[in-house]
Amino acid sequence: YIVNTRKRGLFLKPKGKWDGTKNYEFVITGMSDSDYAKDDSKRSVNGWSTFLCCAPVSYRSKIMPIVALSVTEAELFSAVNCAQDMMFIMRILNSVGLKVKLPMILYIDNKGAKDITHNWTIGGRLRHVEVKQFFLRELKEAGNFECHWKKGDDMHSDVFTKNLAGPLYEKNIAPFVGTDEYMMEYDGTPERRVSEAGCRESCRRLHKSGEDIEVAQSVIDECHVAYKEFRMWLDTVVIK
């Protein structure tokens, strides 16, 4: 990968332009994700990234120091790490007299993790993650944070947790490296390749969950893909 993409590097192109005054509000966002119990030790892999005006300023992949007992716990662990990085960036800007737009937005692709950051009620099965819950909730109550859900295929930090299919990988690294010459080496446009990858992932999930093949077909009909090529893949992989 390194040899074949030797010209690829970090691409910094922030949105907006600082007017030079102290009243300008910089925008900090974060994305966190986790791949649950995929390591041989059954520890989850956390990945998170932070953006300043849509330009990446930090990103990290790290295996959890403990074994998470649920997907929600693993996602929450990653969200806390991302929130800490976002707070660090905000304090650096504040230390030099610059303002940050509040609340900062933290995107999570797990609805359970997102919901418990907004809910002060705690169930018995979540008591082991209570400390992290209260950390994010206090940030929210102080007006520093809001946690929003984002679809997994659009979660850019997913590249730091596992190996993704080629088109989906290219889609999610674009915010970090921009659109470079290597992304056009595949057949078709980037949008078509990403859409096809999304269809394949959706069909795999539907097939594993035992859904009827007609449901999988309805997903395909909504995607912008080369129908004949994808139909051949569907016949060989999903139906059989």
C-alpha positions in Angstrom: 0.0 0.0 0.0 2.8 2.5 1.0 4.8 1.7 -2.2 1.8 2.0 -4.5 0.5 5.3 -3.0 3.8 7.0 -2.4 2.4 10.4 -3.4 -0.6 10.2 -1.0 -0.3 12.4 2.1 -2.3 14.4 4.6 -4.6 16.9 2.9 -5.4 20.0 4.9 -8.2 22.3 3.5 -10.3 23.9 6.2 -13.7 25.2 5.4 -14.2 28.9 6.2 -11.6 31.6 6.6 -10.5 33.3 9.8 -11.2 37.0 9.6 -8.4 37.7 12.1 -10.6 38.8 14.9 -11.2 37.2 18.3 -15.0 36.9 17.7 -14.5 34.3 14.9 -15.8 30.9 16.1 -13.8 27.9 15.1 -15.7 24.6 14.5 -14.4 21.4 16.2 -16.0 18.1 15.3 -15.1 14.5 16.1 -15.9 11.0 14.9 -15.5 7.8 16.9 -15.9 4.2 16.1 -15.0 0.7 17.5 -14.6 -2.8 16.1 -16.0 -5.1 18.7 -13.9 -8.1 20.0 -12.2 -8.8 16.7 -8.7 -9.2 18.2 -7.6 -12.7 19.4 -7.6 -11.3 23.0 -11.2 -10.3 22.4 -10.4 -6.7 23.0 -12.0 -4.1 20.8 -10.2 -1.7 18.5 -11.1 1.9 19.0 -10.7 4.6 16.3 -11.4 8.3 16.5 -10.5 11.5 14.7 -11.0 15.2 15.3 -11.4 18.0 12.8 -10.9 21.7 13.0 -13.1 23.5 10.5 -13.3 20.1 8.6 -9.5 19.7 8.4 -8.1 16.7 10.3 -5.9 17.6 13.3 -5.7 14.3 15.1 -6.6 10.7 14.5 -5.8 7.5 16.3 -6.3 3.8 16.4 -5.9 2.0 19.7 -6.8 -1.4 21.1 -8.8 -1.2 24.3 -6.8 -1.9 27.5 -9.8 -3.9 28.8 -12.3 -6.4 27.4 -15.6 -4.6 26.7 -18.7 -6.5 27.7 -20.9 -5.0 24.9 -20.7 -3.2 21.6 -22.1 -0.1 23.4 -19.4 -0.1 26.0 -16.7 -0.3 23.3 -18.3 2.5 21.3 -18.6 4.6 24.5 -15.0 4.0 25.3 -14.0 5.3 21.9 -16.3 8.3 22.2 -14.7 9.4 25.5 -11.3 9.2 23.9 -12.5 11.4 21.1 -14.2 13.8 23.4 -10.9 14.2 25.4 -9.0 15.1 22.2 -11.7 17.6 21.2 -11.5 19.3 24.7 -7.8 19.4 24.4 -8.0 21.2 21.0 -10.6 23.6 22.4 -8.4 24.5 25.3 -5.4 25.2 23.1 -7.5 27.6 21.0 -8.9 29.2 24.1 -5.4 29.6 25.6 -4.4 31.9 22.7 -7.6 33.9 23.0 -9.6 32.2 20.2 -13.2 31.1 20.4 -14.8 27.7 19.6 -18.3 27.3 18.5 -20.3 25.4 21.1 -21.6 22.8 21.4 -19.0 20.8 19.6 -20.5 17.8 17.7 -19.3 14.3 18.3 -20.5 11.7 15.8 -21.1 8.1 16.9 -22.4 5.3 14.7 -23.9 3.3 17.6 -27.4 4.5 18.6 -27.1 2.9 22.1 -23.9 4.8 22.9 -25.5 8.0 21.6 -28.7 7.6 23.6 -27.0 6.9 26.9 -25.0 10.2 26.6 -28.3 12.0 26.6 -30.1 10.0 29.2 -29.5 10.3 33.0 -31.3 7.0 33.7 -29.0 4.1 34.0 -29.8 0.4 33.8 -28.2 -2.5 35.7 -26.4 -3.8 32.7 -24.7 -0.4 32.2 -23.4 0.2 35.7 -19.9 -0.9 34.7 -19.6 2.0 32.3 -21.3 4.6 34.5 -18.2 6.8 35.0 -17.7 7.3 31.2 -21.5 8.0 30.9 -21.3 10.7 33.5 -18.2 12.2 31.8 -19.9 12.7 28.5 -23.2 13.8 30.1 -21.5 16.5 32.2 -19.9 17.8 29.0 -23.3 17.9 27.4 -25.0 19.6 30.4 -22.2 22.2 30.3 -23.0 23.0 26.7 -19.7 21.8 25.4 -20.9 18.7 23.5 -23.7 17.1 21.5 -23.5 13.5 20.4 -25.1 12.8 17.0 -25.6 9.5 15.3 -24.0 8.9 11.9 -24.4 6.0 9.5 -21.6 3.5 9.7 -20.8 3.8 6.0 -20.2 7.5 6.5 -18.1 7.2 9.6 -14.6 8.2 8.6 -13.0 6.9 11.7 -14.0 3.4 10.6 -10.7 3.2 8.7 -8.9 3.1 12.0 -10.7 0.1 13.4 -10.6 -2.6 10.7 -9.8 -3.4 7.0 -12.5 -2.0 4.8 -13.5 -2.9 1.2 -11.5 -0.8 -1.3 -14.3 1.6 -2.4 -15.5 2.2 1.2 -12.0 2.7 2.3 -11.3 5.3 -0.4 -14.5 7.1 0.6 -13.7 7.3 4.2 -10.0 8.4 3.8 -11.0 11.2 1.5 -11.4 13.7 4.4 -7.8 12.9 5.4 -6.0 12.7 2.1 -8.3 14.5 -0.3 -9.3 13.1 -3.7 -6.0 12.0 -5.3 -4.9 10.1 -8.4 -5.1 6.7 -6.8 -8.8 6.9 -6.2 -9.5 6.9 -10.0 -7.6 3.7 -10.8 -10.8 1.6 -10.2 -13.5 1.2 -12.8 -16.3 3.7 -12.5 -16.7 6.9 -10.6 -16.0 7.2 -6.9 -19.7 7.6 -6.2 -20.6 4.5 -8.0 -17.9 2.4 -6.4 -18.9 3.6 -2.9 -22.6 3.0 -3.6 -21.8 -0.6 -4.8 -19.7 -1.2 -1.6 -22.6 0.0 0.5 -25.0 -2.3 -1.3 -22.7 -5.3 -0.7 -22.3 -4.5 3.0 -26.1 -4.1 3.4 -26.8 -7.4 1.6 -24.3 -9.2 3.8 -26.0 -7.9 6.9 -29.4 -8.8 5.6 -28.3 -12.3 4.6 -26.7 -13.0 7.9 -29.7 -11.8 9.8 -31.9 -14.3 7.9 -33.9 -11.6 6.0 -35.7 -12.7 2.8 -33.8 -12.3 -0.4 -36.5 -9.9 -1.7 -35.5 -7.5 1.1 -31.9 -7.6 -0.1 -33.1 -7.0 -3.7 -35.0 -3.9 -2.6 -31.8 -2.5 -1.1 -30.0 -3.1 -4.4 -32.8 -1.3 -6.4 -32.2 1.8 -4.3 -28.5 1.9 -5.1 -26.7 3.5 -8.1 -24.7 0.5 -9.3 -24.0 -1.3 -12.5 -26.9 -3.7 -12.3 -25.6 -6.7 -14.3 -22.2 -6.8 -12.6 -23.8 -6.6 -9.1 -26.5 -9.1 -10.0 -23.8 -11.6 -10.9 -22.2 -11.0 -7.5 -25.6 -11.4 -5.8 -26.3 -14.7 -7.5 -22.9 -16.2 -6.5 -22.6 -14.8 -2.9 -25.9 -14.1 -1.4 -28.4 -16.6 -2.9 -26.0 -19.6 -2.7 
